[in-house]
Amino acid sequence: METQELTQTELLRYSRHLILPEVGLSGQKKLKEASVLLVGSGGLGSPVALYLAAAGVGRIGVVDYDVVEESNLQRQILHGVDDLNRPKVESARKRMLSINPYIQVDTYSEVFSSANAEEIAAPYDILVDGTDNFPTRYLINDLAVLTGKPYVYGAVFRFEGQASVFAAGKGPCYRCLFPEPPPPDSVPSCAEGGVLGILPGTIGSIQATETIKLILGIGESLVGRLLLYDALTMSFQSVQLKKNPACKVCSDHPEITHLIDYEQFCGVPAHGHASRADIPQVEPREVLDRLARAEPLALLDVRDPVELEVSRLPGALVIPSGQVLSRLGELDASKEWVVFCRTGDRSARVVKALRERGFRAVNLKGGINAWAEQVDPSMKRY
């Protein structure tokens, strides 16, 4: 690649880098010549995008199929109120260029999948994970191993986060750490379990730091280490990782030599809500009508107690989803149970479990938020 010179304006912009011996003029040129692909522009992707743009990384690709929603703004600082319902990649590009107009921002408003991943990632040196689901993480990892590109990993949930760097040939990969995905639906998403808004900022900033260190070739990276962060105790732990000699993708004799169907591998979709095709559902208005006819129907609220502070349905039995199977004795088997949570994900899993145990149960479509929209507009949504 031809060395790119810095303009006088850029010299002034990056002056605090230029006086760092570990960076200097040559290092800043490396940043300008570098290319990074960021998969996801949400909670983790926001600080990564902002800091890589501000640092002067010359070419940044952003992949995200989603649009900006109100609930994103608590943690996704790339986006603002004026961006609601706008594709996230457009909002991200606008914000990044407002910080630094001297960089190139490529946008891919599509689902990152095994069908397009290689083509999208081809022009970039480093892959950064800003996602929130297992299928895409395994996809990024395998793509990184097969192409020899570093993978800067991060994940958050509630008050805890983790980060690492998986560099092909220099240490373990993500599959060495997690050879198989967890059972489908066993790990709740941030939408179900919540996340402290500042947490992605901490982990995303670490990811941005690791990315810049890789570009500059300085410091000690997180290759071979998993950094664990607990915001409640404000503590960090570093766990040493070892390469798995039997890893299916990065060992000497790999089983995986091309990208696979990761949704099928993980048993869950990489985007949107979990499939509820096999879960019987009922519309809120139908439940209202059936209750008015005094049918033998009962309501089961499987949300956590803290959520009841926002909204609740009178007469519903409250048992958090994680306790339902240990409290089956509280359920009247002669009734049909309408199970609900906030939007229908947790309750769908409970319905499946109840039906497997002989109970008549259906999922309230859209959860209590749908009830608020369709039946009782005075009820708060969250």
N, C-alpha and C positions, 0 to 999 in steps of 0.2 A: 504493500500500500504506500502511496506517495505521502510523504510527511506533510501535514497541514500546518501552515504557519498561523500564528495568532495575530489578529489585528490589534491596533492600539487600544481600541475599546475593550477587547477581550483581555488584554494585558492588565488593564485597570480593574476589570470585573473580577479576575481571578488572582488579584495581587496577594491575597492572604494565603493562597496555595503556593504561589511562586516563591515566597520567602521561607517555605518549609523545605529543608534539605531533602526530605524523603519524597517530595513532589517536584518542586522547581519547574523550570520551563519545559524540560524534557518530559516530565510527568504529566503536565497539563496537555502537552501535545498528544500523549498516549490516550488521555481521556477523550480528547477531541476526535481521535481516530477510532475509538472503540465503538462497538455496537452491542446493545443489550436488548433482549426480548423479555418483556414483562407480561406474564400471563395472569390477568386479573387486575382490575383497577379499583378494587374495593378498599376494605380496611387495611390490609397489608400493602396493597399496590399503591395506595395514596402516598404514604411517606417515601416509599421507594421511588416513585415517579418524580415527586417533588425534589428530593435530594439529588437524584442522578441528573435531573435537568439543571438544577442550580450548580452542580459540580462541573457541568460542561461535558458530559458524555455526549459525543457527537451525534449518534444515531440511536434512538430508542423506539422500539416497536411495542405497541400496547394491544393486547388481545382481550376482548371482553364482549360478550353478546348481549349484556343486560342494559337496562335503562335506569336512570337515577330515580330512586324512590325516597319518600319522606323519611322512612326508617333508616336509610343509609347515612343520613347527615350527622348522626350521633358519633360516627367514627370515621367516615370516608371523607377526609378533609380536602380531597381533590375537587369535590363537587359542592355546589351551593344551591340555595333556594331557586335561583334563576335557571338552574339546570334540571329541575324536576321533569321527568318524562322524556328527557333527552338521552340519546345513547351515551353510555359512560365513556366510550372512547373519544367521542367528540368533546365532551366536557373535560376529559383528561388532557387532550391535545391543546385545547384553548388555555387551560390553566398552566400547563408546562411551558408553552411558548410565551405566556405573559411573564413568566419568571425568567426565561432565557430564550430570546428569539434567535440565538446563534446556533441552535441545535436543530436536528431533523427528527420529527416525531411521525412515525408511521402508525396507522390505525387499522385494526382488523376487527370489525364488528360482526363477529361470528363465533360459534362454539369451537373451541380448540379441541380437535379430535384426532384419532389415528389416521383419518382420511386426509387432513390438511396440515398436520403438525410439521412434517418434514419440510414441506414447501414454505410454510410461514417462517420456520426457524432458520432456514438456510442462510440468510444474510447476516446472522447475528453470532457474536462470539460467546456470549454468556446467557444462560436461561435463568430467570428469576421467578420464583413461585409466589404468586399473590392470590392463590386460589383457596377454596374452603371445602374441597371434596376429595375423596380418595381416588376415584378414577383418573382425575386430571393429574394428581401427584404422581401416580404410577406412570402415567403417560409421559410426563416431563422427565421423570427419572430415566425411563428406558430410552427416550429420545436422546437424552444427554449422554448416556453410556454408548449408544450406537453411533453417535456423531462425534464423540470425544469432547463434548463441551461441558464446562462446569455448570452445576445446578445449585443455585443458592436457595435453600429451603427455609420456610418459616410456617408456623401454625399457631393459632390462638384459640382459646376457649375459656369463657368466664373470666378468671383472673390469672390464668397461666398461659405461658407461651414457650415456644422452643424454636431453635434455629440451628442450621448446620450448613456446611458446604459439601456437596458430593461431587468430587472431581474425578472424572474417568481416568483410571490408571494410577491415581495417587492416593487412593483410600477407598473405604467402603462406599456403596451406593445406598439409596433409600431402601431398596429391596434387601440389602444385607441387614438393615435394621428392622424392617417389617417385611418378611418374606411373603406373607399372605395378608390381605386386608382383613379388618375385623368383620364379624358377622354382620350382614346387612341390617341397618337401622339400630345397631347396638351402641353407636356413638352419636349422640344428638348433635345437631348442627347449632351454630351460634344463634340462628333464628329461633330455635327451640330452647336452648339452654342459656342464652344471653352471653354478652361479652362486655367487659368494661371498655368504654369508648377509647380510652387512652392506650389500652394494651396493644392494639395493632400498631400504634405509633412507635412504641418501644421496640417491638420485634421487627417491624418494617425498617426502622432506622438502623438496626443491627444488620439486616439484609443489605441495605444500601451501603453500609460501611464495608461489609465483606466483598461486595461487588467492586467497589472502588479499589480496595486492597488487591483484588485479583488483577484488575486492569493495570495497576501501578507496579505490581510485583513486590509489595512491601509487607512487612509485619508477619505475624503468624496467623494463618487463616483457621477457620473452623473445620477444615478437612480432618476427618478422623475424630471429631468431637461433636457431641450434641449439647448445646447450651440450653439449660432449663431455667425459666424465669417465673417467679411467683410474686405477683404484684402486691398481694396482701401482706406478705412478710418482707417485701422488698429484698429478695434474695436471689442469687444466681448460683447454679450448679453446673459444672462441666463434667460430662460423662464421656469416657474414652470409648470409641467405637472401633471394632475390628472388622476387617473384610471377611465375608463368609466365603470359604473356599468352594462351597456348593451353591453359590448364588446363581439363580436361573438366568441372570442377564450379564453380570460382570465377571463371572468366574472364567477360568481357562477353557472350560467346556460348557458354554452357555446353552440353555434350552431355547431361550428367546432370542431370535436373531432379526426380528422385525416387529414393528408395532402391532399390537393385538387389539381386540375389542375390550376396552377397559371397563365399560359399563357392565358387560357380561361377567368379566373377571371379578369385579367387586360386588356385583349383585345389586348395585344401586345406580341411578342416573348421575351423570356428571353435572347436570344443571336442572333447575326447576325442582318441583316437589317429587317426592318418592311416588312411584307408581301405586295407584290405589285401584287398579282395574279389577282385582279380585276381592275387594273389600266393599260390601254393600253399604251404600250411602243414602241418606235421606235429606231432603231440602228443609231448611228451617221452617218455612210456612206449612209444610206438610206435618211437621212435628206439632206445631201450634194447633192445627186443625184436629189432629188425632187426640191431643190432650183435651181439647174442648169437647170431644165426643166421649171423654172418660174411658178411652181405651187403656188396657193394662200396659202402660208405657212408663218407663222410669228414666230419669236423666242421671248420667254419671259424668262428673267434671273431673278430668284427670290432670288438671293443671296443678302447679305448685301453689302452696298457700299464699305466697307473696303476690301472685297474679290476681287473687281475689280482691285485692285492694283497688284494682282498676275496674273490674266488672264481675258480675256473677248472676247466675240464673236461679231465682227463688225455687226452692224445693229440690234442687239437684244434690245428689250425694257426692261429696268431695273426697276422692282418694287419688293422691298423686300417682302418675303412671307407673313409677317404679315400685309402688306398694300394692298394686291391684291384685297380683297373683297370690300374695301372702294374706290378702284380706277377702278372699272369695266368699267367705262365710257371711259377709255383710250384704251380699247381692241376692235378691229374691229371684230364684230360678224360674218362677212362674211368670215373670214379666219380661218384656222385651226392653233391652237397655239401649238408650240413645247415648252414645259416648261422644264427648267433645273436649277439645282443648282450645288453643288460641286460633289456629287455622286449619286443623285437621290432620296433621302429621302424626303427632304422638297418639292421638285417639285412634287413628287407623291401625297402629300396631297393637293397641289394647284390644280393639275389636277382633282382630285376627286371633289373638291369644285366647280371648273369651270364647269365640266360636269353636276353637279347637278343643275347648273343655266342655262343650255342650250347651253353652249359654246362647240365648238369642240376643244378638247385639248388632247394631248398625252404627255407622259413623255419621255424625252431623257434618254435612258437607260445608266446608269453609269455616267450621268451628264457631266459636262464640262471636268472632268478628263478623261473620256472615249473618248471624242472628241479629247483631246490632244494625247491620246495613239493611236487612230485609224485613225484620219484624219490629225492632224497637230502636228507632233512630236516636232516642235519648240516651241509650247505653254507650259508654265510652269504648273506643277501639284502641288497640295498641299493637 
